[in-house]
Amino acid sequence: MKKFEIIGKWIEYDSRVLVLGCGEGELIDYLQEKAEAKVYGLDVDEKKVYGAISKGLSVIQGDINCDLDDYPEKSFDFIIAHDIIQIMDKPDEIIRKLLKLSDNVIISFPNFAYINIRLRILFSGRMPKTSVLPYEWYDTPNIHLFTIKDFKIFCRKENIKITGEHFTGLGKKTIPACMIPNLLAEFSYFRLTG
């Protein structure tokens, strides 16, 4: 699947969408074209926000960790947190806020229990670098290291319903849920509702 197709298949036509950590707006562009959605973005990086605005996209500069309270409840049909939940200060609190702002929250993240990561730690004794996690331990933006299993346990504990899931690994190929995604999936996508 192409980069954003997994997320795009969950977005309904003509819906209001907020993309958190939108960068220069690649995902926003994709969703506006594919789903003809009304897509807005929020990012902390001033240069990336400027880049998105210069393309004509509706993006504002803000910090996900503290600026979500500015939106009224149920402001969006969908909220997307693609590959950023692991860098948030308090992801548990933010996920709860997102579910107040929308009935459909899409969260994606790297799986730190991926077999390639496990084997690299086992054989090298060092924090691994992969295509999804290309950082050294000292310069990684990832402050919360968790697995698919951890995330599912969190959702169950918080009474958050998982309404969709998709897993990729080994060159971005789809990994069926029955194939032990906690071990075989490098990256995961979840659609949630409160």
N, C-alpha and C positions, 0 to 999 in steps of 0.2 A: 504494500500500500504506500501511496505517496505520503509525504510528511504530515499533512493535516487531514487526510481523508477519514481517519478513524474518528476524530472529533467532529468533522463535518457531517458524518452520517447521523449523528445524534441531534443536530441543530435543525429545528423545524423552519419551514419557509416563513419569511416575513416576521421573524421573532426579534425581540430586543435582547441584545447580547452584550455582556461586559467581559472584556478580556483583561485579566490581571497580568501584570508583567509583560505587556504587549510588545515591548521593544519598538522597532521601527514599523510595526504593523503588518508583518507578513500574514499572520493568521487572520487579522481583520480583513485584509484584501481578499483572502481566500473565501471567508464566510460571506462577505458582501456579494461576491460573484456567484458562489455555489448556491447559497440559500436565500439570496436577496434579503439578507437580514440587516437590521439596523444595529450596527456594531460600534461599540465605544471601547476605548482603551484607557488603561491606567498604568503608568510606569514611573519609577523613581528617577530614572536616568534622563537628565535634561537634554542631552544630545540626541538620544533615541526618540524622545518625545518630539523634539524639533524636527527630526527626520520624518516621523510619521505625519506630523502636521503639514510639512512641506509637500507631502503626497496628497493632501486634502482629506486626511482621516481625522475622525473625532477622537482625539486623545488628549488627556490632561496629565500633568505631572502630579504625582502623589505617592505616598508611602502606604503600601498595602497594610502594613503593621498598625497604622493609626488613622488612616483617612477613610475607612469604609463606613464609619459612623455618620458620614455626611450624606449617605443615601437613605431614602425612606424604605421601609419594608416592602418587599415584593416589587422592587423597581425594575427587575429584569426577568425575562423568560428563561434565560440561561446565563450562568456565570462560568467562565473558564479560567482555571488556574493550571496552565500547562507548564510543567517542569519547573515549578517555583515553590511548591509547598515545603520542600526540604530546606529552603533558604529563609523561610519566614521565622520571625522571632518566636511566636507562639501559635503554631499551626492548628492546635486543637481549638483555641478561641476563634481563630479566623474562619475555620470551617463552620463553626456554629453561626458566626455572623453571616457567612455566605448563604447558609440555608435560610436565614431570615430575609435575605434580599432576593432570593429566587427559590422556586420549587425544584429547579434543575441545576445542579452544580456538577461540572465536569472537572475532575482532578486527575492529572497525570504526573508520574514520577518515576525515577530510576529505582529499580529493585536492587537493594544492597545485598540480597541473598542469592543473586544470580550465580550460577555454577562457575562461570569464568572468574568472578570476583573471589569466590570461595577458594578455588584452586590456586589463584595467584597468591593469595594470602598464605595458603598452606605451603606452597613450594618456595616462595620467595621470602616469606616472613615480613613483607612490606605492604603498605596500603597500595592497592592496585590502581592502575590507570587503564581506562577502557575508552571506546569511542563515545560512550554516553557520559563517562566520568573522566574527562581528560586532564584532571588536575593533580598536583602534588598535594599531600596532606596539609601543607602549610598555606596553600593559596586557594583552597577550595571554597566556593561560596556555600557549599552544603554543610549546614550546621546540625541538621537532624538526619541521622542515618537510620533508615527503617526499611522494612520489607513488606511485601504484599501481605503476608500473614499478619504482621503488626497492624497494617492499615485496616484489614478486615476485622480484626479483634477490636480496634478502636471504634469502627462503625457500629459493631454489634453492641458494645458497651454504651455508646451514645444514642442508641436507637435510631441510627441513620440507615435508611434503606438503600442498598445498592441495586439500582435498576438496570445497570449495564456494566459490562467489563470487557476489556480487550487487552491482550498481552502480545508483546513482540520480543523477538530475540534472534540471535544468529543471523545478522544481516537484515534486521527489521521484518523478518518473516513472522506471520501470525502463529502464536502458540495457543492451541486449544486449551480451555480451562481444565479439561480432564487430564492434561499432560503435565501436572505438577508445576504450575506457573511460578510458585515461589522459588523453585530451583532452576527452571529453564527460561523464564522470562527476564529479559534485560530491562524492559520498560513496560509500565502498566498504565491503563486508562480506566477510570471509573466514572460512572454517571450515578449521582446521588440525589436522594430526596429526603426531606426531614420527616 
